[in-house]
Structure formats: structure tokens, C-alpha cells
Amino acid sequence: GIITFPLEKEYFGVKVTVLRNTISFFIALIIAVVTGILFGEIL
């Protein structure tokens, strides 16, 4: 996340850290949408 970015940057590099955070964000977004659909909040 944003808090751990400086530490991750040292270990993995900026490119991998940004990629990992972007992928994690989209996975969280997909889970949120699916949960919303399953509980009838969306659609």
C-alpha cells in the first residue's frame, strides 16, 4: 500500500511495487463489485 511503499521500493524496486499495488487495487475493486452484485446492491 501507500504506507509500505518506501520499504517495498527498497526491496523490489519502484516498477514492481507500483505494479503490485495496481494489481491489488484492481483485485479489490473486482471483489467489491462481485460482493455488491451478490448482495443485490449493484444491478
Buried (B, 14 or more C-beta within 10 A) or exposed (E): EEEEEEEBBEEEEEEEBBEEBEEEEEEEEEEEEEEEEEEEEEE
